[in-house]
Amino acid sequence: MASRVSAESRTSQPAPSLTGTSLTGSTLNLASLHGHPVVVDFWASWCGPCRQEQPELKAIVVKYSARGVQFLGVDIRDDNANARAFVQEFKVSYPSVADPASDVAANFGVDAPPTTLVVDSAGNIRLRDLGTLTDVTATLDALLSSG
């Protein structure tokens, strides 16, 4: 995997490594999900648009988890207590990595939440949506039909 997403092309390139401590204290690693499409959601508890998109994201999780798609959150510039409260309030079912200094976000070229990425089963970024989930389902459908 690449070490950092280049600014020239923010999609169709290898995803950087992503390893970190989850909000519950376990270690999470994007590479362990290799072989599956992965939706990576960059969010924060203080982000109003993140709160607004959670019901739609939850529906995507329900629809695509059964088809082998994995989901991983990255909680940026937040504290763990507020992040855990957000997860509980919105019943977020997938794990999230704590990224208080936005180091993971910077490696992925993510400037602000909500940003959603789709990584294919080979570890390449195929979609980057800032502030919307508009193209996530079409991208997942295309990946799943070609795989």
N, C-alpha and C positions, 0 to 999 in steps of 0.2 A: 504494500500500500504506500501511497505517496505520503510525504511528510506534511505537505500543506497544499491547499488548492491554489492554483495560479489565478491571478486576477483576469487574465486574458480569456480564459475559458472556464467558466464555473460549473459546467456540466460535461458529461462524456469524458471524464477523466477519473483515474483511481481515487477513491475516497481516502483521505488521510487516516492514520490510525486513530482510534478512539478507545481509550481505556480510562476508566475512572471509578470512583466510589459512588455507589448508588445512594439515594436518599435514605435507604434502610441500612447502609453500611456494607453491602456486599460489593465485590468487584465486578464491573461490567466491561465487556470488550466487544467492539463491533466485529472484529475478525472471527469471533466464535460463532457468528451468525452467517459466515460465508456459506454459500450454497442456497441461500434464501434471499428473495428481495427483502429489503429493509426500508421502512419509513423512519426517518430520523426527524424528530420534532424538537426544534429549539424554541423554548418557551420560558416564561417567568411568571411568578404569582402576581406581580405588580402590573403586568401587561394586560390592558383592557381588551385588545383584539385577541389575545390568547384565550381569555375567558369566553369571548364571544364565539370562537371557533371550536371550543371543546365539544359541544354536542355533535357537530358534524364530524369531527375527528373520531369521536367515540363510535359513530355509526360506521366509519371506514374500518376501524379496528374490528368491530363485530363482523362485518362483511368479509374482510380479507384474511383475518387470522386463520380461519378454517381452511383457507387455500394455501397456507404455508408462508404467508407474509409475516415478517417479524416487525416489531415496533420498539423504538428506543427513543426516550426523551433526553434532552439536554437542558437542564435548568440553569439559565445564565443570570449572572449578577443578582443573585438572590440569597436569602439565608434559608437554612434547612427547615426551620420551624414553619415559616410561611410557605415554603415549597410543599412540605408534607400536608399542611392544611389545604392547599390547592388540590393536591392529589386526592385527599379524602373528600373534599367538597364536590369535585367533579367525577369521583370514582374512576380515576385514571387506572387502567388495568395493566399497563406496560411499565417497565422500570425506567427510571431516569437517572442520569449521571449529574451530580452536582458540579457546576462550572462557575464558581463565584467570581473568578477573575476574568472570565470569558476567554480563557486560553484555548479550549476546545473549539468554541465558536470562531475564534480568529483563524485556527488551522483550517476550518471549513470555509473561510471567507464569509462568514455570517456576521452581518453588522448589527442586526436588531431582530428581536422576536416580534411576532411569530414568523419563523422561517421553517419550511418543511422541505426535506430532501428525500428523494427516492434513490436508493442504492440498489443496483441489480445484483443478481446472485453471484456474479464474478467480482463484486466489490467496486463497480464503477458508478459514479454519480450520474443519474439519468434525468433528474428533474430537480429544480430549485424553485420553490414558490415562496415569495415574500408576502406575508399578510393575507394569503388566500390558500385554499385547498383545491382550487378550480381544476387543476390538471392532474391531481394525485390519482384519482380513480382511473382515468384514461391511461396514464402511464403504467399503473399496476396491471390493468387489463392487457395492455400490449406485452408487458414482460411475461405475464403468466401464459398468454397464448403462444408466445414464441419459445417458451421453455419446455 
